[in-house]
Amino acid sequence: MDCKYIFLDIDGTLVDFQGKLADSALKALETAKSNGHKLFVCTGRQRSQIYPWLLEKVDFDGAVCSSGAYVMADGECIAQHCFSKEYITFLSDYFTAAHTPYCVQTEHTLMLEKWCGDAIVEHYLADGIDRGKIDSLFGMTKIVESVPELTVAEKLIYYGAPKGLSDVAADLGDRFSVVRYSFGNMGDRCGEVTDSRYTKATGMAEILRRFDASQSATIAFGDGDNDLEMMDFASFGVAMSNGTPALRAAADMVTDDINSNGLYNAFKKLGLI
């Protein structure tokens, strides 16, 4: 088989929501790599939030981070697309006025104001997630006096908004993309906000240009609504059976649950291993 460019979401696809990579998934990745295929993380997480142990276990060829705002290949950044200062101020003013805690992602750090940090921790604790897991999920975090003073931000995540996703999206306008928060099942009031010009699909395209590879060689694996553009862009898309209804409908194949050897079984069916 010719070299395939395999793009993999992390949460709910590669790693379960308890932070575990199945032994069968690791075997599938290692075997596919040894068979000459290229592996890429394609995640909503910022670069510094990718589990260090995952990067140690798997020899990835690159990564699409922050839902397309930061792209790496062969160990170096090949593209970074940050919110403008105007966008940062607009979003901060909107969510502050709505009394909705939020944080912004940068390459190395998650940044937020103290009131947001306190509220977000309470939100996770109420959802049954222990403090150690929260710290692991957030990664490097910095409390700042004022988010509007920031000059670099790739993505925003908000929690517990008084409005649903569609209403928030309508308020923010076409400049922004708003999707359901991809970690766990936090409902319609938690979301991810990105610059609508950049998605996981645009990040995939930047990686293909770097490797002078064809879109026809791409396979994508995901489980959340923030994987829809990735699924549409890939030549072949695979949704986990634990994925959202919209993603399963958009996929070319639905594999087994993440905790039922779903990744391994799909790699096997596709002839990657």
Buried (B, 14 or more C-beta within 10 A) or exposed (E): EEEBBBBBBBBBBBBBBEBEBBEBBBBBBBBBBEBEBBBBBBBBBBBBBBBEEBEEEBEBBBBBBBBBBBBBBEEEEBBBBBBEBEBBBBBBEBBBEBEBBBBBBBBBBBBBBEEBBEBBBEBBEEBEBEEEBBEEBBBEBEEBEEBBEBEBBBBBBBBBBEBEBEEBBEEBEEBBBBBBBBBBEBEBBBBBBBBBEBBBBBBBBBBBEBBEBEEEBBBBBBBBBBBBBBBBBBBBBBBBEBBBEBBBEBBBBBBBBBBBBBBBBBBBEBEBB
